[in-house]
Amino acid sequence: MKIIDKTPFRNEDGSISFANRIQGTLKYGLSWYDRVLAQEKIIPVLEKHLGRSFILMRNITLGGTDVELPMILIGPPVVLLVNVITEQGVFRAKEDEWGKITGDQFVASKVNHVARTARMGQVLQVFLDRAGLKGMIHVESVLFSANPGTHIESVRPVVRIVMSDALDRFAASLAQAKASLSPEMCAAIAQVALTGKPIKQAKAPASEEEAQLQAEPEDNQGFFQEEQETSQGDGSLGEFTFEDDESENALGTEQPSKVKPTRKKKQRIMGLTLPQLGILLGILLAWLCIVVFFFAYVTAQLNV
């Protein structure tokens, strides 16, 4: 399986330092690092079963847009939008509802992973349709649970649910499924996702970066965000962003009917917005005050 990894804040050896972890948390939310680790748990399972005709794109920004998607699996049988969750407990996925079961009570979760995963799949579908693949590709949305301590009761969910103990069977079924796409088409679809170019242009790689899809797997740096953009009404890519404490209904205003939405760019310093930088400086200042207080206390005790 070929892997295109665009996870941000990674060092060259693939690790994420403490400082980079803070930056990622400030930018993407408290659960960002846990989501990255959850993805790493399922990748070896997929690699064990899926051959080189499959391409896994991790934490990419769709070419020509600000849309960031967690995982896209492209293979001869299917194109999947994969969202991996980290929560532990007993949950219920009923149609487009998502919540936790406590005793006999069903409590709707603040973050609806089922609806979110479905919307991300819709966004990818619209993106590929506009790139010239309309009617040729059907994107299926899949919600993976990487935590063995999680159980999900499924009642006609709008996305496919795969729990941790079923990952091997799921991957094996993909490897044995009937092929509808050639390896060359899979590579072209991946290039469309990376570059935003129409499918006719994507079939002929124009640079070394695009040609990586036909080379050995690489780990590359890029961008990641769990929450993405959606489509409504006329099929335009609507812009929305989720935070960890937001509900599922976080849709923004619709954009003009173009693949490339516009967004007012925020001023950044060292990759952080001014509010994020202020929070980081506040944390550092609080830590410095604690160190100074501790040093003063120890000095006072020694002088007694």
Secondary structure, 3 states (H helix, E strand, C coil): CEEEECCCCCCCCCCCCHHHHHHHHHHHCCCHHHHHHHHHHHHHHHHHHCCCCCEEEEEEECCCCCCEEEEEEECCCCEEEEEEECCCEEEEEECCEEEEEECCEEEECCCCHHHHHHHHHHHHHHHHHHHHHCCCCCEEEEEEECCCCEEEEEECCCCEEECHHHHHHHHHHHHHCCCCCCHHHHHHHHHHHHHCCCHHHHCCCCCHHHHHHHCCCEECCCCCCCCCCEEECCCEEECECCCCCCCCCCECCCCCCCCCCCCCCCCEECCEEHHHHHHHHHHHHHHHHHHHHHHHHHHHHHHC
